[in-house]
Amino acid sequence: MRRRRYPSDTTAAEWALIEPLLPVPACQTARGGRPEKHPRRVIVDAIRYVVDNGIEWRSLPHDYGVPWQTVYGLFTRWARTGLVARIRDQLRARVRARRGYAPNPVAIVLDGQTVRAAETVGKASRGYGGALVAWAGSFLTLTLMIVSRPAGASGSVVVPRRWVVGRTLSWIVRARRNVRDYERLPQHSEAHITWAAITLMTRRSARGSRPPYE
């Protein structure tokens, strides 16, 4: 077993929360398959290292013992198949249930522009406006309310619920890969944010402290 070296590596308590949420290895199913070459915990630790420290995939430390291509390949595959989102959702439901809330939230607060974007990020994936409100209602059956600063206001103004966005972003950008968007595909940007959320929830849950997510 690889020795825990970095702050981003999972503790035993954190891994106990994540491991049961991963799918059964193919070699253990009736269909069968090759045994996995690298331990899953090492893969998860390597992904968390990239997200937490903001490095390039090619700069992954060699002591993980896994080629960066393998780690990146699983990062993209788990994002594409929805596995990372399912882990996040199951952890969130567990946190909410422990606090006496319904498993799934019925309202969310979000910001339309949260990080600076590099030249590789297409403009079509950055914008928002009136069309988004109609689209959300028609295709997602969501009621979208855009909270803006009062007209003519100057200086610091308290706007209802927008503080939730600022607080959440301060947690998310502690993972340095989320400070700036370098991804060509929005789903990869989303995966980095989701891994940061998973790390936050597992750290708080493993320590038994109040989780930062409702």
C-alpha positions as CSV (number, residue, x, y, z in Angstrom):
1,M,0.0,0.0,0.0
2,R,1.3,3.4,-1.0
3,R,2.2,5.6,2.0
4,R,0.1,8.8,2.4
5,R,2.5,11.7,1.4
6,Y,0.4,14.7,0.5
7,P,-2.4,16.7,2.2
8,S,-4.6,15.9,-0.8
9,D,-4.3,12.1,-0.3
10,T,-7.3,10.4,1.2
11,T,-7.2,9.3,4.8
12,A,-8.4,5.9,5.8
13,A,-11.7,7.5,7.0
14,E,-12.2,9.4,3.7
15,W,-11.4,6.3,1.6
16,A,-14.0,4.3,3.6
17,L,-16.6,6.8,2.4
18,I,-15.5,6.8,-1.3
19,E,-14.7,3.2,-1.9
20,P,-18.2,1.8,-1.5
21,L,-19.5,4.3,-4.1
22,L,-17.2,3.1,-6.8
23,P,-18.5,0.4,-9.2
24,V,-17.5,-3.3,-8.7
25,P,-14.3,-4.1,-10.7
26,A,-15.0,-5.9,-13.9
27,C,-12.9,-8.8,-12.9
28,Q,-15.3,-9.4,-10.0
29,T,-18.5,-9.4,-12.1
30,A,-20.1,-12.4,-13.9
31,R,-19.0,-10.9,-17.2
32,G,-15.4,-10.9,-16.1
33,G,-12.5,-8.8,-17.1
34,R,-8.8,-8.1,-16.4
35,P,-7.8,-7.3,-12.9
36,E,-7.1,-3.6,-12.5
37,K,-3.4,-2.8,-12.7
38,H,-3.4,0.1,-10.3
39,P,-5.2,0.5,-6.9
40,R,-8.2,2.7,-7.1
41,R,-7.2,4.6,-4.0
42,V,-4.0,5.6,-5.8
43,I,-5.9,6.8,-8.8
44,V,-8.3,8.9,-6.6
45,D,-5.4,10.3,-4.7
46,A,-3.6,11.3,-8.0
47,I,-6.7,13.0,-9.3
48,R,-7.2,14.9,-6.0
49,Y,-3.5,16.0,-6.2
50,V,-4.0,17.5,-9.6
51,V,-7.2,19.3,-8.6
52,D,-5.9,20.5,-5.2
53,N,-2.5,21.7,-6.4
54,G,-3.5,23.0,-9.9
55,I,-0.7,21.2,-11.8
56,E,-0.7,19.9,-15.3
57,W,-1.5,16.2,-15.7
58,R,2.0,15.6,-17.1
59,S,3.5,17.0,-13.9
60,L,1.9,14.3,-11.7
61,P,4.5,13.2,-9.1
62,H,6.2,9.9,-10.0
63,D,5.8,8.4,-6.6
64,Y,2.1,7.7,-7.3
65,G,3.5,4.9,-9.6
66,V,0.8,5.5,-12.2
67,P,1.4,7.0,-15.6
68,W,-0.3,10.4,-15.9
69,Q,-2.1,9.2,-19.1
70,T,-3.8,6.5,-17.0
71,V,-4.9,8.9,-14.3
72,Y,-6.2,11.4,-16.9
73,G,-8.0,8.6,-18.8
74,L,-9.9,7.5,-15.7
75,F,-10.6,11.1,-14.8
76,T,-12.3,11.7,-18.2
77,R,-14.0,8.3,-18.3
78,W,-15.5,8.7,-14.8
79,A,-16.7,12.1,-15.7
80,R,-18.2,11.0,-19.0
81,T,-20.1,8.0,-17.5
82,G,-21.5,10.2,-14.7
83,L,-19.6,8.3,-11.9
84,V,-18.1,11.4,-10.3
85,A,-21.5,13.1,-10.2
86,R,-23.1,10.1,-8.6
87,I,-20.4,10.0,-5.9
88,R,-21.0,13.7,-5.2
89,D,-24.8,13.2,-5.1
90,Q,-24.7,10.2,-2.8
91,L,-22.3,12.0,-0.4
92,R,-24.5,15.1,-0.4
93,A,-27.6,13.0,0.3
94,R,-25.8,11.4,3.2
95,V,-24.8,14.8,4.6
96,R,-28.3,16.2,4.3
97,A,-29.9,13.2,5.8
98,R,-27.6,13.5,8.8
99,R,-28.7,17.0,9.3
100,G,-32.4,16.1,9.0
101,Y,-32.9,17.5,5.4
102,A,-34.5,15.9,2.4
103,P,-31.9,13.9,0.4
104,N,-32.1,16.2,-2.6
105,P,-32.1,20.0,-2.6
106,V,-35.1,21.8,-4.2
107,A,-33.3,25.1,-4.8
108,I,-29.8,26.1,-5.8
109,V,-27.8,29.4,-5.9
110,L,-25.2,29.8,-8.7
111,D,-23.1,32.4,-10.4
112,G,-23.0,32.9,-14.1
113,Q,-19.3,33.7,-14.3
114,T,-17.0,32.4,-11.5
115,V,-13.4,32.0,-12.8
116,R,-11.2,33.6,-15.3
117,A,-11.0,31.7,-18.6
118,A,-8.0,30.9,-20.8
119,E,-8.1,31.3,-24.5
120,T,-8.9,27.6,-24.9
121,V,-12.4,28.0,-23.4
122,G,-15.0,28.8,-26.1
123,K,-17.2,31.9,-25.7
124,A,-20.4,29.9,-26.1
125,S,-19.8,28.1,-22.8
126,R,-19.3,31.4,-20.8
127,G,-22.4,33.5,-21.5
128,Y,-25.8,33.9,-19.8
129,G,-28.8,36.2,-20.1
130,G,-32.5,36.4,-20.8
131,A,-32.5,33.5,-23.2
132,L,-31.2,31.2,-20.4
133,V,-34.2,31.9,-18.2
134,A,-36.6,30.8,-21.0
135,W,-34.5,27.8,-21.8
136,A,-34.3,26.7,-18.2
137,G,-38.1,26.9,-17.9
138,S,-38.8,25.1,-21.2
139,F,-36.3,22.3,-21.2
140,L,-35.4,21.8,-17.5
141,T,-38.8,22.9,-15.9
142,L,-36.8,25.2,-13.6
143,T,-37.7,28.6,-12.4
144,L,-34.5,30.7,-12.8
145,M,-34.2,34.0,-11.0
146,I,-31.3,36.2,-11.8
147,V,-30.4,38.4,-8.8
148,S,-28.7,41.7,-9.8
149,R,-27.4,44.7,-8.0
150,P,-30.0,47.4,-7.5
151,A,-29.9,50.0,-10.3
152,G,-27.7,53.0,-9.4
153,A,-26.2,51.3,-6.4
154,S,-22.5,52.0,-5.7
155,G,-20.0,50.4,-3.4
156,S,-20.7,47.3,-1.4
157,V,-24.3,46.3,-1.5
158,V,-25.8,43.2,0.2
159,V,-27.8,41.3,-2.4
160,P,-30.2,38.5,-1.2
161,R,-28.7,35.0,-1.4
162,R,-25.6,36.1,-3.4
163,W,-23.4,35.6,-0.3
164,V,-24.0,31.9,-0.6
165,V,-22.3,31.9,-4.0
166,G,-19.3,33.8,-2.6
167,R,-18.9,31.5,0.3
168,T,-19.2,28.3,-1.9
169,L,-16.7,29.7,-4.4
170,S,-14.2,30.4,-1.6
171,W,-14.4,26.7,-0.7
172,I,-14.1,25.5,-4.4
173,V,-11.1,27.6,-5.3
174,R,-9.1,26.3,-2.4
175,A,-8.5,23.6,-5.0
176,R,-6.1,25.5,-7.2
177,R,-7.1,23.9,-10.4
178,N,-10.4,25.7,-10.1
179,V,-8.9,29.2,-9.8
180,R,-8.6,29.4,-13.6
181,D,-10.4,27.4,-16.3
182,Y,-7.9,25.6,-18.6
183,E,-10.2,23.0,-20.1
184,R,-11.4,22.8,-23.7
185,L,-14.5,20.8,-22.6
186,P,-16.9,22.2,-20.1
187,Q,-17.5,18.7,-18.7
188,H,-13.9,18.5,-17.7
189,S,-14.2,21.8,-15.9
190,E,-17.2,20.5,-14.1
191,A,-15.4,17.4,-13.1
192,H,-12.6,19.4,-11.4
193,I,-15.2,21.3,-9.5
194,T,-17.0,18.1,-8.6
195,W,-13.9,16.5,-7.3
196,A,-13.2,19.6,-5.1
197,A,-16.7,19.2,-3.7
198,I,-16.2,15.5,-3.0
199,T,-13.0,16.3,-1.2
200,L,-14.7,18.9,1.0
201,M,-17.5,16.6,1.9
202,T,-15.3,13.6,2.7
203,R,-12.9,15.7,4.8
204,R,-15.7,17.2,6.9
205,S,-17.5,13.9,7.2
206,A,-14.4,12.0,8.2
207,R,-13.6,14.5,10.9
208,G,-17.1,14.6,12.1
209,S,-17.4,18.4,11.8
210,R,-20.2,20.3,10.2
211,P,-20.1,19.8,6.4
212,P,-20.1,23.0,4.3
213,Y,-22.8,21.8,1.9
214,E,-26.6,21.8,2.4
